[in-house]
């Protein structure tokens, strides 16, 4: 999927010199690639900040969709965007005490002696569809926009715990769980600067997991920076 989006971006300038397409009076296609950053929801969710851990929370992200200019008056206008977004996969690897009561989120250490540490290894991603309204202002060939709207997303997270034990001296075992959620309603907002058909976009996705789930995803929100092209 990522290769397809990248190929579309590379080929897109060819369309700029081609004949108008039948759909031009209705909408334009847009595609983008960039980077995402997932922000951990809280200390203690699949890692413990004061104990050894590695969080790979940056990823390659991509979007593809359609955009329609629904109003224009002089320099001011409003566009609608309907896009699919893949925010990329991240990975956690942490050594942590298997007991929440044995870890102190204030001191970032164990309460008393640490239990034998378990290895928590997890990975997951978020993807979804958003519909945003983008008011924009055009000035000397540049377009400055602000967008916001709902984000209907589907997240997935899997976690394996090696050497988990129910008590300080209990038997050690390996555990595995997966959280493959139904579609959830979140939100997205962003800003962009466009020149001709190219734009640089920053977006903020509010896309948390249901943290009451037995295997929740560990992020609270995700930010992206993308280069997009309209054709």
N, C-alpha and C positions, 0 to 999 in steps of 0.2 A: 504493500500500500504506500509506504514512504517513497519507494522508487518511482511509483506512478505519479505521485504529486510532484516530485522533483522534475520528472520528465515533462510534465505539463507546464511547469514554470519556465523551463528552458525553451520549450517550443512556443510559448505564448506570444512572444514578440512577432512571430510570423503572422499571427492572426491580425495584428494591428494594420498590416498593409494589404490584407485581403478584402474581398467584397464584404458588405454588411451581411450579417446572418439574419435569417427570418425572425429569430427571437430578439433582435436588437431593440425592437420597440417595446419589448416586454421586460427583459432583464439582461444582465451581463453575468457571465461566469467569473468566479474569482477563486484563486488558490494561493496557498502560502506555506512556507516552511520556516522553522525557527527553533527556539529553545524554550523549555519550560522549567520551572522551579516549584517543587512541591514543598510546602511548609509543614513540618511536623506538628501534629495536633497538640501533643502534650508529652512531657517527660514521664516515662513509665509505661507508655504504650508501645510495646515491642522493642524498646530499648530503655536503658537507664543512663542518664547523662553523665553521672559520676563514675560509671564503669566502662570498660573497653567497648567501643562500638564504631562501626563504619556505616554512614548513611549516604547512599548515592541518590540524591534527590533532584538532580538535574537530568534532563532527558531531551531527546529530539521530538519535536511536536510538528503537526501538520494540520491544515484545514482546507476544505474545499466546499464551495457552495455557490449561491447566486445572490446578486445585489440588484436592487431596483430603486431608481430615483423617483420618489413619489411627489416631490414638490420642489420647485426652484423659483426664486424671485430675486433677480439680481445676483448678488454675491452669496446669498443665503439659500440653503437647500436642506432637504431631508431625504435620507436613503433608508431602505429596509434591507437587512441581511438575514439570509437563512443558510446556515452553514453547519457542516459536520466537523467536529474537532476531535483529534486524537492527541492527547496531552503527553503521551510517552510513558515508558515503563521505568520504575525506580526499584531500588533494592536496599534492604536492610540486613546488616549482620552485626549481632550484638552478643556480648557476654553479660548475663544479668542474673541476679538472684531470682529463683522461681517464685518467691513469696513477695507479694506487694507489701505486706506488713513488715518485711525485713529491709525495705528500702525507704529512705527518707528523701522526699523531693525537695525539701528545704536545704538540708546539709549536703545533698548529692552523695550520700554515703549510706552504709548499712546501719540499721538500728541494732547495735550490739555487733556480734560476730556475723560476718556474711555466711549465708548458707553456701554449699558448693555451687558454683556458677553453672548455669545452663547456657547453651548456644542457641540463640534465636535467629533464624534465617527466614527472611520474607521478601516477597516481590509482588508488584501489582501495577495497575494502570487505571486511567480514567478516560472515558470517551463519551461523546454525546452530541446533541444537536441544539443549536441556539437560534433564537429569533431576536434581533436587536433593532432598535430605532437609532439612527445616527444623524443628528443635526450637524451641519457643517458650514464652514465659511470659506469662500474662495478668494484668494488674494495673490495677484501677480503669478498665476500659474500653479500655485500651491493650494491644496485643500486641507483644512484643519478640521478634524471631526472628533466628536465625543459620542460614544454609543453605550447602550444599556438594554438589558432584556433578560428573559428567562433562559435557563440552561437545563435541558432535560438530559440527564447523564446516567451512565451505567459504569460502575466501578467494580474492580476485581482485586482481591488480595489473598495470597496464600502464605501460610506461616508454618514452618517446621521447627520444633523445639527439640534439640538433642540433649539428653541427659537431664530431663526434668524429673523432679522428685517432689512428693507431696509433703514431706517434712524434712527437717535438717539432716536426719540420718535415715531417711526412707529409701526404698528401692528406686533406682534410676531407670527411666524409660524415655522413649522418643514419642513425640506427639506431632500430629499433622492436622491442619484445619484450613479451610478455604472459605472466603466470603465473596460470593458471586451475586451481587445484589440485583434486585429488580431496578427498573428505571426510577430515579429520584429527581425531584425538582430542586434545582439550584438557581444561580444567577450569574450573570457576567456583565462586566463593564469595561470600557477601555477608551483609549485615545489613539489618534492616528494622524500622520502627516503624509499627504499624497502628492506626487508630481507626475503628471500625465497618467499612465496606468499603473505605476509602481507606488507602493505605500509601505511605510514602516508602522507597525501596530504594536501597542502594548495592551494586554488584556489581563483582567483579574477575574478568576473563576472561583465562585463560592461553591465548593463541591465536596462537602464533608460526607463521611460515612455515617451510618446510624451506629453510634458508639455503644448502644445497648446490645449490639450483635456480639455473638461469642467470638468472632474473628473479625473485628472491625479494621478497616483500612486506616493507616496512621496519619493521614494528612487532614488539615482543616481547610486549606484553600491552595490554589495553584495560580502562578503568574506566568505569562508567556510574552515573548518578544518575537515578532515574525516579520518577514519580508513577503508582501503579497503582490499579486498581479491580477488585473481585471482584463478580460478579453471577451 
